[in-house]
């Protein structure tokens, strides 16, 4: 992706003015004090995900964002329709939570344009419109589900889980490759009987490799998947994370070639190491 354009998008997102002209679904459900929202104890499926929330009411978007981030997911927030669509087209997201009524560009148009341009993220449309005709229009323009405001946060999470199950994206909580074990529920990593203590980024890298052992990931693919869109780590930063991860695996008894450098391309987790 173009990191210069992504940085400008981040600036636009950061300077958005929040819309407080109407009570939000979240504040209607939970009262005027946002912190009374129920915490999301478990999110979608057991993997660090990239989520985009396109919503101009911060009383809805911010509590959802904060709780998702507590679960170690990357969450980008856009409060403007055009900015949200540009982010959806330039960054690979697992889930997009999309409001219908937005400044500059409405949710229906955003959804249709994303699908037209090949976006395959799960899209959950949220709106105050409750008529069956509105739901049909939203689903027909490419949304995977449609949730009317006000709604419970737990219901939003359940609907996202259902959409991901239909798409075959639910993951097993425990993954194994030879002596390597990763429990995504507890974030426990073991090689043979030795527990590894990884940094958050080392864990995300290892989990990502383990989802598709043998697949070569370029550095740009790793950046798009594992770093927020407003960050552009250098090759040195990526190499450093890989180097430290290899060291910890080696100390635990793994082969030094378990994470292999494919020169000129990227990295992969070897299945035969």
Secondary structure, DSSP 4 states (H G I P E B T S, - for coil): --HHHHHHHHHHHHTPPP--SS--HHHHHH-S-GGGSPP-SS-SSSS--EEEEE-S-HHHHHHHHHHHHHTT-EEEEE-SHHHHHHHHHHS--SEEEEESS-SSS-HHHHHHHHHHTT--SEEEEEES---HHHHHHHHHTT-SEEEESS--HHHHHHHHHHHHHHTT----SEEEETTEEEETTTTEEEETTEEE---HHHHHHHHHHHHTTT--EEHHHHHHHHS-TT----HHHHHHHHHHHHHHHHHTT--TTSEEEETTTEEEE-S--
